[in-house]
Amino acid sequence: MEQGKIFLSEQRGIEESEISKTTMTFNSNAYFDEHKEPFRNLTALNDQLLVPRGKLEVSVKEASHLLLIPITGDLFYQGENKDTKEVNIGEVKINSFVAGSKFNIHNPYGWDFINFLQIWIKDESIVQNQSLKPAAFNMNENFNHLIPILPTITASQKALPFALSIGQFGGRSETIYNLKDKKNAFFTFIIAGAFEINGRLMHPRDGLALWDINSIEIEALSPEATLLCLELFA
């Protein structure tokens, strides 16, 4: 039987500093709520604002994959080797880290804030850092469809324990997401607009976890409604 849990936008934790504002779907940093424990190996989904010219320094606490997704404005990512990579709107940057790693995220703009998502997926099997090239997607060319985000992984690189899709839909447009295996779990985050997902009404920045399910029915309820979908492999 299908089971699920909604994570409402207005119930997220908030942490602010002089350079950033972090809104957290799950327990993260100093924020703790007994009802916001990680979902399977999805340990954090942080909705981040970074001030103009701001630099965010991040330390990795446990071996994990990081998905960086710009929402408003491009960003620059700098790893421990000091190589700087630009990540643009319409791209996803995926990195894998061992515990204790560090990196920076920069806002290149002099006047504008940027908004981006940090999504963390725990994976104790990671034994070395891995940086994948940003994977591009085009929602205009694929309007009303979920777009699988397919980073290029070489034979020497470790396969990822999840699948990511992103899509933008017009009002009353529908789609179905079929899980690769019923043992897998599903999580969706509404970036913009409103959706009905398996009978549940979802608003901007709400999250929904589903498990013990084969497929998910998705209907957009507003123009240019945008969401991301994560399938977490068992």
Summary of the structure (lengths in Angstrom):
residues: 234
radius of gyration: 17.0
end to end distance: 17.3
largest distance: 51.4
contacts: 728
relative contact order: 0.19
helix: 1%
strand: 53%
